[in-house]
Amino acid sequence: MTAIKLIESETIETQKVFNFSDGPVTVVEREVHEFYGTPAPRLVVVDAIENFIARSRSEIAGLSSIMRELSSVK
């Protein structure tokens, strides 16, 4: 099942004045546009990249400590 969420909402308001013989009449129109869609998959990719970088850094740190130990043993 795919989740559909409200992504963005914008309100457009227009105002017109009609001059009649009895006097002016102001007409105000308001439209609300709502945009729905699936949540952005970009966030999943960003999280995956950040996790990969964090794991790579910890593995490199582990390799560095092993290399230091090996270089000190003669």
Secondary structure, 3 states (H helix, E strand, C coil): CCCCEEEEEEEEEEEEEEEECCEEEEEEEEEEEEEEECCCCHHHHHHHHHHHHHHHHHHHHHHHHHHHHHHHCC
